[in-house]
Amino acid sequence: MKIDAHHHLWDLQAVHYPWLMAEGVERFFGDPTPIQRNYLIDEFRQDAHRHGIVGSVHIQVGANDAMAEAAWVQQVADATLDWPLVQVAFADLTAPDLGDTLDKLQRLDSLRGVRQIVGRAPGEDAQTGTNALLADPRFLAGLAELANRGLSFDLQLIPELMEDTAQVLAEVPDLKVALCHAGSPHDRSPEVVAKWAGQLKTLSNLPNVSCKLSGLGMFDHNWTESSLRPIVEVCMEQFGANRLMFGSNFPVDSLYSDYASLFATLENLVPTDWHDAVFGRNAAAFYRFA
């Protein structure tokens, strides 16, 4: 069973995404204008199914009303029973009403985990202040609550935060963590990639952390197989065959390539005898597909 472990969908008439619909705002991943349109399950399935993918994981993507987004994803899942769709929703792990929020989210059959972004890119993080989560004891308590409920955590951050994050995650060894986008190595110069590899080791040393080969184009818009190779090879070396998952990050990564090119490139970079695990089995186990 092949699974895309990281993608987004949006119906701009059903849910509002302020970051997506902002006009004239350049983001760390580029100009969002081409994706300021509905991106629905039928279009995603058409791209993914050509490569044998038969199920997927929807990741929250900054909706104005996170609960409305989660409810809409559940509606999509209910309407497409021939396409197993599970989701990772947003919850503020520092909020005083976290328990109530998780109670509501867990009423959704598709819910598997939570993502609260710790870091996106250095410039934007300076404005959002999300890096401060790591020093907040309420954040650690929220992570522990996820573990107690059998929910996973999708971790998005930048390499500069990995060491501090690893110290936090070491306190919750029972929490299943999926590192998004290989930890967002935003500087691809050889010397900085070498530094990222060392920073990544602080997370890969934790046995409860898995890694997604996703979003690799966000900081390398003109990527080639050769330019992605050093990133993928470090991830394979550190996480092994059983803690890696493929994710397209579509439609965001559609800004830089089509689905077929992205999938074929990662297939080429990952050893053939790892394909079953990296392109399906690991995600099926991590996100509890039936």
C-alpha positions in Angstrom: 0.0 0.0 0.0 1.7 3.2 -1.2 0.9 6.3 0.9 1.6 10.0 0.5 2.4 10.9 4.1 2.3 14.7 3.7 0.0 16.8 1.6 -2.7 19.5 1.9 -6.1 20.2 0.4 -8.2 23.3 0.5 -11.6 24.5 -0.6 -11.4 28.3 -0.4 -15.1 28.6 -0.1 -15.3 26.3 2.9 -12.2 27.3 4.9 -10.2 30.5 5.1 -6.4 30.4 4.9 -5.1 33.9 5.6 -1.5 33.1 4.7 -2.5 31.6 1.4 -4.8 34.4 0.3 -2.6 37.3 1.2 -1.9 39.4 -1.9 1.6 40.5 -2.9 3.3 38.7 0.0 6.4 36.6 -0.8 6.7 33.7 1.5 9.8 31.6 2.4 8.6 29.0 -0.1 8.1 31.5 -2.9 5.1 33.3 -4.5 1.9 31.5 -3.5 -0.2 33.1 -6.4 -0.3 29.9 -8.5 -1.8 27.9 -5.7 -4.4 30.5 -4.6 -7.1 28.3 -5.9 -9.1 25.3 -4.7 -7.0 22.1 -4.5 -9.4 19.2 -3.9 -9.1 15.5 -3.4 -10.0 14.6 -7.0 -7.1 16.6 -8.4 -4.7 15.2 -5.8 -5.8 11.7 -6.3 -5.3 12.0 -10.1 -1.7 12.9 -9.6 -0.9 10.5 -6.8 -2.8 7.4 -8.1 -0.6 7.4 -11.3 2.2 6.2 -9.1 0.4 3.5 -7.2 -0.5 5.7 -4.2 -3.8 4.6 -2.7 -4.1 6.6 0.5 -2.7 9.7 2.1 -2.2 11.9 5.2 -3.6 15.4 5.2 -1.5 17.9 7.2 -3.1 21.1 8.7 -2.1 24.1 6.8 -2.8 27.3 8.8 -6.5 27.8 8.5 -8.1 30.7 10.3 -10.3 28.2 12.1 -8.4 25.0 12.7 -11.4 23.1 14.0 -13.3 24.0 10.8 -10.4 22.8 8.7 -10.4 19.5 10.6 -14.1 19.0 10.3 -13.9 19.8 6.5 -11.1 17.2 6.1 -13.3 14.7 7.9 -16.1 15.4 5.4 -13.7 14.7 2.6 -12.6 11.5 4.2 -16.2 10.4 4.6 -17.1 11.2 1.0 -14.1 9.3 -0.4 -14.2 5.9 1.3 -12.3 4.3 -1.5 -9.3 6.5 -0.7 -8.1 6.1 2.9 -7.5 9.6 4.2 -6.3 10.4 7.7 -5.3 13.8 9.1 -3.0 15.7 11.4 -4.8 18.7 12.7 -3.7 21.9 14.5 -3.9 22.4 18.2 -2.2 24.9 20.4 -0.4 22.7 22.9 0.1 25.6 25.3 -3.6 26.5 25.5 -5.5 26.2 28.8 -8.4 24.4 27.0 -6.1 21.9 25.2 -8.0 18.9 26.7 -11.3 20.2 25.4 -9.8 20.8 21.9 -8.3 17.3 21.7 -11.6 15.8 22.9 -13.3 17.5 20.0 -10.7 16.5 17.5 -10.7 12.9 18.6 -14.4 12.7 17.7 -13.2 12.8 14.1 -12.4 9.3 12.9 -9.7 10.5 10.6 -7.6 12.2 13.3 -4.2 10.7 14.0 -2.1 13.5 15.4 -1.4 17.2 15.8 1.0 19.7 14.2 2.0 22.9 15.8 4.8 24.5 13.8 7.9 25.3 15.8 9.9 26.9 13.0 9.2 27.7 9.3 12.2 29.8 8.1 14.5 32.2 10.0 13.0 35.4 8.7 9.4 34.4 9.3 10.1 32.8 12.7 11.4 36.2 14.0 7.9 37.6 13.3 5.8 34.7 14.5 7.6 33.9 17.7 6.9 30.1 17.4 10.4 29.3 18.5 9.5 30.3 22.0 7.4 27.1 22.3 10.5 25.1 23.1 11.1 26.9 26.4 7.4 26.9 27.4 6.6 24.1 30.0 3.0 24.1 28.7 4.3 22.9 25.3 6.1 19.9 26.9 3.0 19.2 28.9 0.9 19.3 25.7 3.3 16.9 24.0 2.9 14.5 27.0 -0.9 14.8 26.6 -0.7 13.8 23.0 1.3 10.7 24.0 -1.1 9.8 26.7 -4.0 9.9 24.2 -2.1 7.8 21.6 -1.8 10.8 19.2 1.4 11.6 17.2 3.1 14.9 16.7 4.2 16.3 13.3 7.3 18.4 14.0 8.2 21.3 11.6 11.2 23.3 12.5 14.5 24.6 11.2 18.0 23.1 11.8 19.0 25.8 14.3 16.3 24.5 16.7 17.0 20.8 16.5 19.3 20.5 19.5 16.9 22.3 21.9 14.0 20.4 20.4 15.7 17.1 21.0 16.1 17.9 24.6 12.4 18.6 24.9 11.4 15.4 23.0 13.7 13.3 25.2 11.2 14.0 28.0 8.4 12.3 26.1 9.9 9.1 24.8 6.4 7.5 24.2 5.4 10.2 21.8 5.6 9.3 18.1 7.1 12.2 16.2 7.3 12.8 12.4 9.9 15.3 11.4 8.5 17.3 8.5 10.5 18.2 5.4 13.7 16.6 6.7 14.0 19.4 9.2 13.9 22.2 6.6 17.6 22.5 5.6 17.2 26.0 4.2 20.8 26.7 3.3 22.0 24.1 0.7 25.7 25.1 0.6 27.9 22.1 1.3 29.3 23.4 4.5 25.9 24.2 5.9 24.4 20.9 4.8 27.2 19.2 6.7 26.3 21.3 9.8 22.6 20.3 9.3 23.5 16.7 9.3 25.1 17.1 12.7 22.1 19.0 14.0 19.8 16.3 12.6 21.6 13.6 14.5 20.2 15.0 17.8 16.8 14.1 16.5 17.6 10.9 14.6 19.2 9.5 17.8 15.7 9.5 19.4 14.1 6.2 18.4 10.6 7.7 18.5 11.4 10.2 15.8 10.7 9.4 12.1 11.5 11.6 9.1 9.6 12.7 6.1 11.2 13.1 2.7 8.9 16.0 1.9 9.0 19.7 1.1 12.5 19.5 -0.2 11.8 22.1 -2.9 10.7 24.8 -0.6 14.3 26.0 -0.1 15.6 24.8 -3.5 13.1 25.9 -6.1 15.3 24.8 -9.0 16.1 21.4 -7.5 17.5 18.5 -9.4 18.1 14.9 -8.5 21.7 15.8 -7.9 20.9 18.7 -5.6 18.5 16.6 -3.5 20.8 13.7 -3.2 22.9 15.0 -0.3 19.8 15.7 1.8 18.2 12.3 1.0 21.4 10.4 1.6 21.9 11.9 5.1 18.3 11.1 6.0 18.7 7.5 4.8 21.9 7.1 6.8 20.5 8.5 10.0 16.9 7.2 10.0 17.3 3.9 8.1 14.7 2.2 6.0 12.1 1.9 8.8 11.9 5.5 9.9 11.5 7.4 6.6 8.3 8.3 4.8 7.5 9.9 1.4 5.4 13.0 1.3 4.7 15.2 -1.7 3.9 18.4 0.2 1.5 19.2 -2.7 0.2 21.6 -3.7 3.0 23.7 -2.2 5.7 21.8 -3.9 3.8 22.0 -7.2 5.3 25.5 -7.4 8.6 23.9 -8.3 7.7 20.6 -10.1 5.0 18.3 -11.1 4.1 15.2 -9.0 5.5 12.7 -11.4 9.0 14.4 -11.5 9.1 14.6 -7.7 8.0 11.0 -7.2 10.4 9.6 -9.8 13.3 11.5 -8.3 12.8 10.2 -4.8 12.2 6.7 -6.2 15.6 7.0 -7.9 17.3 8.2 -4.8 15.9 5.6 -2.4 17.2 2.1 -2.8 14.7 -0.2 -4.5 14.6 -2.6 -1.6 13.5 0.3 0.7 10.6 1.3 -1.5 7.9 -0.7 0.2 8.8 0.8 3.6 9.5 4.4 2.6 6.6 4.8 0.1 4.0 3.1 2.2 4.6 0.6 5.0 6.1 3.1 7.4 3.4 5.7 7.0 0.7 3.0 7.3 2.1 2.0 10.7 2.9 5.5 11.9 -0.5 7.0 11.1 -2.5 3.8 11.9 -4.1 3.0 8.6 -6.5 0.1 8.8 
